[in-house]
Amino acid sequence: MYTSYIGKKFLTAWNAREGRDLSARQFFDEVMFPLFFNDEKHLLHVSNSPFFQSLSAKDKASGKPEPEIRRENLHNSILTKKPNASIFVGFGAEDATATTSGQMTTMPSKIEVEEIYASWIGEALACGVGGGFYLLFTQIEMLFGVFNGWPVYRQFLTQTPGLKDRQAETWNGQWLRHWLDGGDALDFNPKTEERVDPKKGKIRAIPGVDWPNLVLTLCNRYPKTDMTVYAYNLSSTNTTLGFLNLKLHEIHEIFEVRDRYFLDQKESTLTDKQIQELEPLFGFKRTCEQGTIGLKSIEPAKLREYLPQRGGKKTKDFKITDEKTNQQFHLIKLWIYAMLNKSELFQSAGQIAQLLHEFEAVSKQGKTTHRQISEEVRSATNLRSFVDKLGEIIAIYPAAAEPFRQTVEQVVKMPSDQLPLFVTLIRFEYNYQGAQPQN
């Protein structure tokens, strides 16, 4: 299982850093057990494991502390039982007909004890990203970043009454994002939310970090790098999303565009934190279907409401009513800039918007023809209609001829799927200019 691979990879690096030579079992006993399980509240949940099961009367009669008994039961199960999900994290169920027994083989195979203990280490390094899904990173620096958060979680759980335990994966996701942003234990304030537990009533839980937030923070830390991560879920039915390529260099373009074109515009400059709050159109599972996560994967959730609409539907205008909608407006605009990635197009969008305002202004009082043609330019769904409407304006308003000609030269070279983004950018610029106070 991949949890074992990551566990062994981290253990090798940890041994090298610490000058030790611990086996996976020794690491479990010396490092993981004191932090994760030597307490009434555990940091990690492995379904049906000895740490989750009730103790027998014989166990209780031994007089040993419960955590010690559970650890001994785990060791005995690993040594005597057939590998299964209760002791080998991420493996199939012992019952071949169970929902978590997929992708199993009847071919003879031998699983080493080290593999089993390493799977516990690997799972403890997983990062929750919402929707019940986890990521496993292969980069040693990232794994140590997660590892650094283990004692912080133990302290936070101990000091926070009413906090749900056994949430290592979701904690790791929030901690890793904080660590990537240069934070440490002293300034970490993890997000929690109130939930209702059938047995305990209202509790505080640690949700997974929003996946775009983590990815956008990652690309700011590693702007020239791509990463491969493993995505999965362990629950009543295990789910494997597989290996994903994070195109961090491509996603980082959104920050580079911000720095190139907006840093001198106080009203439209977004901070790193505001960009990292971008809400995407698709959830994590749907995004993973593409096999890669790049700039297109973080398409803003509301964008399609403002794209040119087919079938005669009226294109929606963006209205800025408060600080939240203002941030959303500039996030969508920034993402479009990053997707188009051509300064000439940005300048053209603003110039066309200005010329459309001028064109409407020269119309005779009460005449709506100019306003209608302007609207059709800002709602064009294909290249032909866009160019035709620009031509109609030129016939009436020759002053727009040269700027429009230059724009057409750029647009015909553009991939067809980018035209709606360019038209939307024109519409945004048109609305923004129209909202500005007139001198």
ZAMARGU-4260 file (C-alpha; in steps of 0.2 Angstrom, whole numbers, plus 5000, padded with zeros to 4 digits):
<rodrens>
0) 5000/5000/5000 | 5006/5018/4996 | 5004/5022/5015 | 5018/5010/5018 | 5029/5017/5004
5) 5027/5035/5011 | 5030/5028/5029 | 5046/5019/5025 | 5052/5034/5014 | 5050/5046/5029
10) 5057/5034/5041 | 5073/5033/5031 | 5075/5052/5030 | 5071/5053/5049 | 5084/5041/5054
15) 5097/5050/5043 | 5092/5066/5051 | 5092/5060/5069 | 5107/5048/5067 | 5096/5033/5072
20) 5092/5016/5064 | 5075/5013/5070 | 5064/5000/5062 | 5046/5005/5058 | 5040/4996/5074
25) 5053/5005/5085 | 5048/5022/5077 | 5029/5018/5081 | 5034/5013/5099 | 5046/5027/5103
30) 5039/5042/5093 | 5021/5039/5087 | 5013/5030/5102 | 5018/5043/5115 | 5010/5057/5104
35) 4996/5048/5096 | 4989/5034/5107 | 4996/5036/5125 | 4981/5046/5131 | 4962/5044/5132
40) 4961/5055/5116 | 4969/5048/5101 | 4976/5058/5086 | 4973/5045/5073 | 4958/5034/5069
45) 4961/5017/5061 | 4944/5009/5060 | 4942/4992/5069 | 4960/4993/5075 | 4964/4988/5093
50) 4965/5006/5098 | 4947/5008/5093 | 4940/4991/5100 | 4933/4989/5118 | 4945/4980/5130
55) 4941/4962/5136 | 4938/4958/5154 | 4955/4948/5154 | 4964/4964/5147 | 4956/4975/5161
60) 4961/4962/5174 | 4979/4964/5169 | 4981/4980/5179 | 4991/4988/5165 | 4986/5006/5158
65) 4973/5005/5144 | 4985/5013/5131 | 4998/5000/5135 | 4986/4986/5133 | 4980/4992/5116
70) 4997/4994/5110 | 5001/4976/5115 | 4985/4970/5106 | 4991/4979/5090 | 5008/4971/5091
75) 5000/4953/5094 | 4987/4956/5080 | 5001/4961/5067 | 5011/4946/5072 | 4997/4933/5072
80) 4983/4939/5060 | 4981/4940/5042 | 4985/4957/5036 | 4969/4968/5035 | 4963/4986/5036
85) 4962/4986/5055 | 4981/4983/5057 | 4988/4987/5040 | 4982/5005/5036 | 4974/5006/5018
90) 4973/4988/5015 | 4958/4978/5011 | 4946/4971/5024 | 4949/4953/5031 | 4932/4948/5024
95) 4934/4947/5005 | 4916/4952/5002 | 4917/4968/5012 | 4916/4985/5003 | 4934/4989/5008
100) 4941/4973/5000 | 4943/4978/4982 | 4958/4977/4971 | 4964/4961/4981 | 4973/4946/4974
105) 4971/4928/4977 | 4989/4925/4972 | 5001/4920/4986 | 5010/4935/4994 | 5020/4939/5009
110) 5018/4955/5018 | 5032/4960/5030 | 5029/4967/5047 | 5039/4982/5043 | 5026/4986/5029
115) 5012/4985/5041 | 5020/4997/5054 | 5026/5009/5040 | 5008/5011/5035 | 5003/5019/5051
120) 5017/5031/5049 | 5012/5035/5031 | 4994/5038/5036 | 4999/5049/5050 | 5007/5060/5037
125) 4992/5061/5026 | 4983/5078/5023 | 4965/5081/5023 | 4958/5092/5009 | 4939/5092/5012
130) 4926/5080/5006 | 4935/5066/5016 | 4949/5065/5004 | 4968/5064/5009 | 4984/5069/5000
135) 5001/5060/5003 | 5016/5070/4997 | 5032/5062/4992 | 5044/5077/4995 | 5054/5074/5011
140) 5053/5093/5016 | 5034/5092/5015 | 5034/5076/5025 | 5044/5084/5039 | 5033/5099/5038
145) 5018/5088/5042 | 5028/5079/5055 | 5032/5095/5064 | 5014/5098/5067 | 5011/5081/5077
150) 5016/5088/5094 | 5007/5104/5091 | 4991/5094/5088 | 4993/5084/5104 | 4995/5100/5114
155) 4980/5108/5105 | 4969/5093/5108 | 4974/5093/5127 | 4971/5111/5129 | 4954/5113/5119
160) 4939/5106/5129 | 4926/5098/5118 | 4937/5096/5103 | 4934/5080/5093 | 4950/5068/5093
165) 4956/5056/5080 | 4958/5070/5066 | 4976/5069/5062 | 4973/5070/5043 | 4962/5085/5043
170) 4974/5093/5056 | 4989/5090/5045 | 4980/5098/5030 | 4978/5114/5040 | 4995/5113/5049
175) 5004/5111/5032 | 4996/5126/5024 | 5001/5136/5039 | 5018/5129/5039 | 5020/5133/5020
180) 5015/5151/5023 | 5030/5152/5035 | 5020/5150/5051 | 5025/5140/5067 | 5016/5133/5082
185) 5015/5150/5091 | 5004/5159/5078 | 4994/5144/5073 | 4975/5146/5075 | 4967/5131/5067
190) 4950/5132/5060 | 4936/5123/5069 | 4918/5121/5066 | 4903/5115/5077 | 4896/5098/5073
195) 4883/5086/5081 | 4889/5069/5087 | 4876/5056/5089 | 4884/5051/5106 | 4892/5066/5112
200) 4881/5080/5106 | 4889/5096/5100 | 4907/5095/5098 | 4921/5106/5089 | 4929/5097/5074
205) 4944/5101/5063 | 4939/5102/5045 | 4951/5098/5031 | 4959/5113/5023 | 4951/5119/5007
210) 4961/5111/4993 | 4963/5127/4982 | 4970/5136/4998 | 4983/5122/5000 | 4988/5122/4982
215) 4989/5141/4980 | 4999/5141/4996 | 5010/5127/4989 | 5014/5136/4972 | 5019/5152/4982
220) 5031/5141/4992 | 5037/5131/4976 | 5034/5143/4961 | 5045/5134/4949 | 5040/5116/4953
225) 5028/5103/4949 | 5023/5089/4962 | 5015/5072/4961 | 5003/5068/4975 | 4993/5053/4979
230) 4974/5056/4983 | 4963/5044/4992 | 4950/5041/5005 | 4948/5028/5019 | 4931/5025/5025
235) 4917/5012/5024 | 4921/5011/5006 | 4939/5015/5002 | 4942/5027/4987 | 4958/5029/4977
240) 4959/5044/4966 | 4976/5040/4961 | 4992/5050/4957 | 4989/5069/4953 | 5001/5081/4945
245) 5001/5098/4953 | 5006/5111/4940 | 5012/5123/4953 | 5022/5133/4940 | 5007/5136/4930
250) 4995/5140/4945 | 5008/5153/4951 | 5005/5163/4936 | 4990/5171/4945 | 5002/5178/4958
255) 5014/5184/4944 | 5000/5192/4934 | 4995/5201/4950 | 5013/5208/4953 | 5015/5213/4934
260) 4999/5222/4932 | 4990/5227/4948 | 5003/5231/4962 | 5002/5250/4957 | 4983/5249/4958
265) 4978/5250/4976 | 4959/5247/4973 | 4962/5231/4963 | 4978/5223/4972 | 4974/5207/4980
270) 4985/5200/4994 | 4992/5183/4994 | 4979/5178/5007 | 4965/5184/4997 | 4970/5175/4982
275) 4972/5159/4992 | 4954/5161/4997 | 4948/5158/4979 | 4933/5147/4978 | 4934/5135/4963
280) 4919/5129/4952 | 4922/5111/4955 | 4925/5100/4971 | 4941/5090/4974 | 4935/5074/4967
285) 4928/5082/4951 | 4945/5091/4948 | 4955/5075/4950 | 4946/5067/4936 | 4957/5077/4924
290) 4973/5069/4932 | 4981/5086/4934 | 4978/5101/4944 | 4983/5117/4935 | 4977/5135/4933
295) 4961/5130/4924 | 4957/5118/4938 | 4954/5133/4950 | 4942/5142/4939 | 4932/5154/4950
300) 4915/5147/4956 | 4905/5162/4949 | 4914/5165/4933 | 4902/5155/4921 | 4887/5166/4927
305) 4896/5181/4918 | 4902/5172/4902 | 4893/5176/4886 | 4877/5165/4885 | 4871/5155/4870
310) 4853/5153/4865 | 4848/5172/4867 | 4850/5172/4885 | 4855/5188/4893 | 4873/5189/4899
315) 4874/5194/4917 | 4883/5210/4923 | 4894/5209/4939 | 4888/5221/4953 | 4900/5226/4966
320) 4890/5229/4982 | 4902/5226/4996 | 4920/5221/5001 | 4916/5203/4997 | 4909/5205/4980
325) 4924/5217/4976 | 4936/5204/4981 | 4927/5191/4970 | 4926/5203/4955 | 4945/5206/4956
330) 4949/5187/4959 | 4939/5182/4943 | 4947/5196/4933 | 4964/5191/4939 | 4961/5173/4935
335) 4955/5178/4917 | 4971/5188/4915 | 4982/5173/4920 | 4973/5162/4908 | 4974/5174/4893
340) 4992/5178/4899 | 4995/5192/4886 | 4997/5210/4890 | 4991/5216/4873 | 4974/5208/4877
345) 4972/5216/4894 | 4975/5233/4886 | 4963/5229/4872 | 4949/5224/4884 | 4951/5241/4893
350) 4952/5251/4877 | 4937/5242/4869 | 4927/5245/4884 | 4931/5264/4884 | 4927/5265/4865
355) 4910/5256/4868 | 4906/5270/4881 | 4911/5283/4868 | 4901/5275/4855 | 4885/5275/4865
360) 4888/5293/4870 | 4888/5299/4852 | 4871/5292/4849 | 4857/5303/4846 | 4846/5307/4862
365) 4833/5292/4864 | 4842/5281/4851 | 4845/5263/4857 | 4854/5256/4842 | 4871/5261/4848
370) 4868/5253/4865 | 4861/5237/4858 | 4876/5235/4847 | 4888/5238/4862 | 4878/5225/4872
375) 4880/5212/4857 | 4899/5215/4857 | 4900/5212/4876 | 4889/5196/4874 | 4897/5188/4858
380) 4899/5170/4859 | 4909/5167/4844 | 4923/5175/4834 | 4911/5179/4819 | 4898/5188/4829
385) 4912/5198/4839 | 4920/5204/4823 | 4904/5208/4814 | 4898/5219/4828 | 4915/5228/4829
390) 4913/5231/4810 | 4895/5239/4813 | 4903/5251/4826 | 4917/5256/4814 | 4904/5260/4800
395) 4896/5272/4812 | 4910/5278/4823 | 4926/5278/4812 | 4937/5284/4827 | 4937/5266/4833
400) 4943/5258/4817 | 4962/5256/4821 | 4960/5250/4839 | 4947/5238/4834 | 4958/5232/4819
405) 4972/5228/4831 | 4961/5219/4843 | 4954/5208/4829 | 4972/5204/4824 | 4975/5197/4841
410) 4958/5188/4843 | 4960/5178/4827 | 4976/5170/4834 | 4968/5166/4851 | 4962/5148/4855
415) 4943/5147/4853 | 4940/5143/4871 | 4948/5159/4876 | 4937/5171/4867 | 4923/5170/4880
420) 4935/5175/4893 | 4941/5189/4883 | 4923/5195/4880 | 4920/5193/4898 | 4935/5204/4902
425) 4928/5217/4891 | 4912/5217/4900 | 4920/5218/4916 | 4930/5233/4911 | 4915/5241/4903
430) 4905/5239/4919 | 4920/5245/4930 | 4922/5260/4920 | 4904/5264/4920 | 4904/5264/4939
435) 4917/5276/4941 | 4913/5294/4945 | 4913/5306/4930 | 4924/5321/4930
</rodrens>
